C-alpha cells in the first residue's frame, strides 16, 4: 500500500523542471597591484549567457548587504558581481573610517576608474555573461561611483544609483555618456540637497543624457538597507529603512534592467 502512494509522487518529482541553483563565489582580482575581494552570484541552471551587473557597495565597504543584492539579481536571471572598491575586502566599523575610505576614491578619480574597470573585466570574462550587456548599480557611496563612471563614458548599458550622491567635480559632457541613468533617491535624504538635484538635472539635460530621476516621499538616506535604522540610531545619522521605498525602487530597477539588458 505504501508503494502505491509513493510512486505517483516520485513520477511527479521527476517531471518537475530543475530548480534555480544560485551559485555564490568568492572572487579575487587585481587592480593597481592591490588585491580586491568580491562576490559573484549567478543561476547555474539557466544554461545560457545573460546580462552582467556590477553592484557597488555603500561607504561601509564590501559587506553582506552588497552580496545579498547580488544574489537577488542572480535570482532575476543576471550574473552579478558585488565589487570591492576599498581593497582586500576592507570594511568600516565607524563612520569616520567609512568617510576616510570613501574620500580616498572620491578624491582620486583615476583610482576609482581603475578599480571599477578591473571588476568590470572580471564580470565580462565570466562564462555566463554576455559581455556586450553590462550594467552597474550602486548604493549610497556606490551610487555616486556608478554615476561618475557613466559621466566618464564607461561602456555600460545603464547605471542605477540608490540614495547616491549627485554632486561632481567633473560634470557630464555632451555626447560622452553612453549609459542610460536611473536615479532612485529619498525626498527626506539630507545628504542629497535640493540644489544638488537641480544642478544634476541641468547637467544631464545639457549633456543630452537619457536619464530618469525618481524621488520617494519621506524616505531618508539608505532607505533600501534593512540595517540602516539600527546604524542611524547607533551613530546619530539620518539613516532609516523604508519598506515602501525599498519595494518600489526595486520594481523600478527590475523594469529598467529588463529594458536595457534583454
N, C-alpha and C positions, 0 to 999 in steps of 0.2 A: 504493500500500500504506500509506503514511504517513497519508493522509487517512482511510482505512478505520478505523484505530485511534483517531484523534483525535476523530471525530465522536461516538461514544458518550460519551466523556469530556466533550465540550462540552455535550451534552444533559443529562448528569448534573449538571454545574455550574450550568446554567441553572435546573434544578429545585430546587436547594438553597434553603432559607429564608435570608433575609437575615441576615448575621452581626450580632452585637451591635456597636453603634457607640457606644462610650463617649466622650462629649464632656467635655473639661475646660476650664473657662473661668475666667480671672482676672476677678474682680469687685471693684468698689469701691462703698462705700456710706458714708453719713454717720451719725454718732452724736454728738450734743452738739457739733457744729461741727468734729469731727475725722474725717479720712478713715480708714476701715477697709478693709483689703485681704484679701479672702477668695478661696476657690476653690470653684467649683460643678461638680459632676460628675453626669452622667445618661446614660442609654442613649437615644440619639436614634432607635433603630429600633422602640421599643415602640409609638409612635403612640397613647398614652393617658396620662391623668393618673394619678399614683401618689403614695404617701406621701412626705413630705419629712422629712429627718433633718438636724439640726444637729450638727456634730462640733466639740467644743470641745477645743482643744489642751492639751498638758502645760504646765508652768510655763516651759518653754523658749520658748514662743511659737508663732506660726503657722508651722510648718515642713513639710518634705516628709512627715514621718510622718502628720500630720493629713490631708494631701492623699491619701496612699496609702489611708488608711482611708475617705475619702470615695469614692474610685474603687472600692474593694471593695464598698461599699454600692450604688453605681451598678450594679455587675455583678449584684447581687441584685435589681435592678429598682426601686430607690428613686432619688429625686433627693437628693443630699447636698451640704450646704454646710459646708466647713471654714471656721469663723468666725475672725475676728481680734478678740481681746479686748484687746490691748495698743495697737492703733492703728498705722496706717501699715505693717502687716506686720512690726512690730518683733520681733526675736528676741534671746534672751540667749545670750551666748557663755560665761558663767561662772555658777555657782550664786548668787553674790552679786547679779548682775544679775537673774537669774530670781526670786530672793526679793523683790527690790525691786519688780519689775514686778507680780508676783502679789499682793504685800501691798497695793499701791495699790488693787486691786479688792476684796480681801478686807475691807479696812477702809472701803470705800465701797460699800455695797450698792446705793444708787440709781444709781451709775455702772455697776456690774456689770449691773443690770437694763436700763439704757438701752442699753448696747452689745449685750446679748443680744437685746432686743426689736427693735433695728434689723436684726440679722442674720435674725431670725425673719420680719420683714416682707418682706425681700428674697426669702427662700425661699418664703413663702406666695404671693407675687405672681408667681412664675415660671410660665410656660405649662405646664410638665409636672407641676405639683404640685396634688394635691387639698388645698386649704387647710384642710380640716377634719381632716386626718390628718397631724399634725406630731409628731415625737418628737425627743429630743435625747440624744446620748451624749457622754461626756467622759472624758478620760484624766488621771489624777493631779490637778493643779490643775483641769482641765476637769471631772473627775468631781465635784469639790466645787462647781463652778459650776452644773452642771445640777441637782444636788441642792438647792442654795439656791433655784434658780428654781422647782423643784417646791414647796418649802416656802412660797414666796411666792404660790402659787396660780396660777402661769403656766399658761395653757391649752395643755396638751400631752397627747398620748395616753399617753406614757410617757417615762421618763428612765432611762438606764443609766450607771452610774459604774464605770469600770475603775480599780482601785487608786487611788481618790479619797479625799479626807479626809471624815470623818463629823461632826466636831465643828462646832458652830454657836453663834452668839450669839443667834439667833432661831429657836428650835425650832418645828416644825410645830404648827399649831393645829387642833383637831378641826373637820373639815368644810371646811378651806381647801385642802387638797392635792387637785388634780384628776387628777394623773398617777399611773399605776402606776409603781412604782420597782423597779429591779433593781440590786443591788449585787454587784460581782464583785471580790473582794479576795484578796490573798495572805496566807496564815496566818503567813508569816515576814516580813511587812512591818512594820518597827519604827515607821513613821510612823503606822500605824493601831493604836493601843494597845487593849488588852483593855477598858479602862474606856470608851473611845470606842464600842466595839462594843456593849457592854451598854447604855450611855446612848442610843445611836442606836435600838436595838431597842425600848427602853422608850418613847422619843419616838414612834416610828412606831405602836406599838400603842395608846398613849394618844390619839393623833390619829386613829385609825381608818384608817390608810393601808394600801392594798393594796401590800405590798412583799415582796421576796424577797432574802435575803442568802445568797450563795454564797462559800465560802472554799476556797482551793486550798492543800493542804499543801505546804510547802517553797518556795512562791512568794514572792519578795521584791517590793519596790516596782518598778513599771514593768515587770512581767513580760510585757506584750504587745509591748513595743518591742524589736525585734532589735538596736537600737543601745544598749540600756540597759547591757549588761555593760561595754562599752568606756567609756561615760561614768562608770559606777560606779568603775571602776579609775582612770580619769583624775583624778577629783575626790575619791576616797576616800569615796564614798557607797554606801549599801546598795541599789544598783540592779542588777538582774540579769534577763536574758531567761529565760523558762521556756517551752519549746516546748509541753509538755503543757498548762500552764495557759492559754497563749495559744490553743491549738486548742480546748480545752474551753469557754473563756469566749466565744469567737466563736460556737460552736454554741449556747450559751445566748442570745446576742444574736440570732441568726437566728430561733430559736424564739419569743423574746419579741416581736420586731418583727412576725413573721408573725401573732401573736395580736392585737396592738394596732392594726396598720395595714391589715389585709386585711378 
